[in-house]
């Protein structure tokens, strides 16, 4: 999952939502812990293999930290139904983009 962070995040959130009976906040918090452990482990493996381009990674880390900071504030105040629809919409958009890239060689 370390390489496919966004896709894994959506899948993990979906699975955890079933376990939390659709309550977004605890599912999202647990997802963040699970993915943090996953990303840490994959970073160790990629770094050990010297397979990391560090300059782009630093840009992504800064963006990830900013996104996490903003996302946690939004998740605290947004109604559960709006967050559920936003996650489903983002998953649909990502599916279409990646399908277009793979099958139609777009983007």
C-alpha positions as CSV (number, residue, x, y, z in Angstrom):
1,X,0.0,0.0,0.0
2,X,2.9,2.4,0.3
3,X,3.1,3.1,-3.4
4,X,-0.7,3.3,-3.8
5,X,-1.5,5.5,-0.8
6,X,-4.6,7.3,-2.2
7,X,-6.3,4.2,-3.4
8,X,-5.5,2.2,-0.3
9,X,-6.8,5.0,1.8
10,X,-10.2,4.9,0.1
11,X,-10.3,1.1,0.4
12,X,-9.3,1.1,4.1
13,X,-11.8,3.8,4.9
14,X,-14.5,1.8,3.2
15,X,-13.6,-1.4,5.2
16,X,-13.3,0.5,8.5
17,X,-16.7,2.2,7.8
18,X,-18.3,-1.2,7.8
19,X,-16.7,-2.0,11.2
20,X,-17.7,1.4,12.7
21,X,-21.3,1.1,11.3
22,X,-20.7,4.1,9.0
23,X,-19.4,6.5,11.6
24,X,-16.9,8.5,9.6
25,X,-14.8,10.1,12.3
26,X,-13.6,6.9,14.1
27,X,-13.1,5.1,10.8
28,X,-11.0,8.0,9.5
29,X,-8.9,8.3,12.6
30,X,-8.2,4.5,12.5
31,X,-7.5,4.8,8.8
32,X,-4.9,7.5,9.5
33,X,-3.1,5.3,12.0
34,X,-3.1,2.2,9.8
35,X,-1.8,4.2,6.8
36,X,0.8,5.9,8.9
37,X,2.2,2.6,9.9
38,X,2.0,1.3,6.3
39,X,3.7,4.4,4.9
40,X,6.5,4.2,7.5
41,X,7.2,0.6,6.7
42,X,7.2,1.1,3.0
43,X,9.5,4.1,3.3
44,X,11.9,2.0,5.2
45,X,11.8,-0.7,2.5
46,X,12.2,1.8,-0.3
47,X,15.0,3.7,1.4
48,X,16.9,0.5,2.1
49,X,16.7,-0.2,-1.6
50,X,17.8,3.3,-2.4
51,X,14.6,3.8,-4.5
52,X,13.6,7.2,-3.3
53,X,14.0,10.5,-5.2
54,X,14.2,12.7,-2.1
55,X,13.5,16.1,-3.6
56,X,10.1,15.2,-4.9
57,X,9.4,13.4,-1.7
58,X,10.0,16.5,0.4
59,X,7.5,18.4,-1.7
60,X,5.0,15.6,-1.2
61,X,5.6,15.5,2.5
62,X,4.9,19.2,2.8
63,X,1.7,18.9,0.8
64,X,0.7,15.8,2.8
65,X,1.2,17.6,6.1
66,X,-0.8,20.6,4.9
67,X,-3.6,18.4,3.6
68,X,-3.7,16.4,6.8
69,X,-3.9,19.6,8.9
70,X,-6.7,21.0,6.7
71,X,-8.5,17.6,6.4
72,X,-8.7,17.0,10.1
73,X,-10.4,20.4,10.6
74,X,-12.9,19.7,7.9
75,X,-13.6,16.2,9.2
76,X,-14.3,17.5,12.7
77,X,-17.1,19.8,11.6
78,X,-18.5,18.4,8.4
79,X,-21.7,16.3,8.7
80,X,-21.2,12.5,8.2
81,X,-23.4,12.3,5.1
82,X,-21.4,15.0,3.3
83,X,-18.1,13.4,4.1
84,X,-19.4,10.0,2.9
85,X,-20.5,11.5,-0.4
86,X,-17.2,13.4,-0.8
87,X,-15.2,10.1,-0.3
88,X,-17.4,8.3,-2.8
89,X,-17.1,11.1,-5.3
90,X,-13.3,11.3,-4.9
91,X,-13.1,7.5,-5.3
92,X,-15.2,7.7,-8.5
93,X,-13.1,10.5,-10.0
94,X,-9.8,8.7,-9.2
95,X,-11.2,5.5,-10.7
96,X,-12.1,7.3,-13.9
97,X,-8.7,9.1,-14.1
98,X,-6.7,5.9,-13.5
99,X,-8.8,3.9,-15.9
100,X,-8.4,6.6,-18.6
101,X,-4.6,6.6,-18.0
102,X,-4.4,2.8,-18.3
103,X,-6.8,2.0,-21.1
104,X,-6.9,5.2,-23.1
105,X,-3.4,6.4,-22.4
106,X,-4.7,9.9,-21.4
107,X,-3.0,12.3,-19.1
